[in-house]
Amino acid sequence: MSTLTWLDYSDAERKRALQVVELLGRPETRDELGLGAIRDAFANALFPGISTVQRRARYFLFIPWTFREAEQRWSGRTDTLAKARRAELRLIEALLDTAEDEGDSDGIIGSSARKNLRQVPSMIYWQGLARWGIRRVEGTREQWGRAAARSHGTAIDDDGQIVNRSASWWHASLPDPPEDWPDRASLKLRPVEADYLRERIRKRCPDTMLATLIDRREPWTQTQFAWQLDVPELSNRQQTILRHARRFSELMQGAALLYNHALAIATEDEAREAEHRSSLEQWAAAESGADRTAAQLDELWTLLGDLGSRHSTQTRAFVTEWARLTTDPRSILAGSRFTDLVRARELEVKKRQARLSFDTARETWRGAAGVGQLEYRWASAQRQILDVVNAGTA
């Protein structure tokens, strides 16, 4: 069984480790063919600060409230981070108690594991808090704990009011929690809190789909993909990013479907072979009507360069060759050249863990690895954006 140990890494290393956590055990998002760098470049451009394991928008406030209180109450102690962690675990129980009254338990992190939860919300939201400018100091949670241990805390007057927040890692305009916090914790944002998150996103993430949607006044029926939502107010740049993200998602799903079809044949699983064949035929029919030109592919690489994508030259070569081979997508099941390309790419990415090349690696296949279209964290983004939209304004 694979395990991860949280050490005192840099923010960049912690972010990479969290990306691994997001992928483990999620077959629809496994990166068998090494497309993760391109996927993440689009996701970061559309929905900065969002990760797939985030759940509800109020956690962007729960965490700074919890850590700020820890700074005030326990600074100067070596166990400040442990105290904050225990407060996060107590929050689970408070949220579950409130959910019984409000009927809104969807998205409570740790609702099953409770006190045994390993990946507490602050681990999940730490990078997003920095991206939105709510966490104003760069550093890991462990570094925050050491800074708190060295600090004498935030200055508080005789009435218990904060006088000086200069020692705090958190944004000075962070709204205060309600008076019944944390005993009566709820996932529902107050209008003043929604306004604060809007302000942070507008300032720190301008000209993004996230910033555009956060200003909507009316909720919408949830969609599977961001491009299924009508957003005429998107800037020309964001429309271009979304168009290329969609085209890439649709084009490369064919490679993922073919990969699983080849595995079904290799494992002599007739039922899954038929299932993946049917999916491939549907993909080919849809792709046959797609607008695809060589110029579009050139535009894709230029755009990804502008977005700071860290994809390799091998990834670019694979995508380019896949696009060339599938000019006639209906021929995808007619020859071995398609499967040969996918097999070679998996071997290049996975080495000895390549399932199409090594029998032992095939044992980990559960029948559908990465068959879902890339959605660029839209499910998580949409849920949290709607939290803000539904809260209204103060």
Order of alpha helices (4+ residues) and beta strands (2+ residues): alpha-alpha-alpha-alpha-alpha-alpha-beta-beta-alpha-alpha-alpha-alpha-alpha-alpha-alpha-alpha-alpha
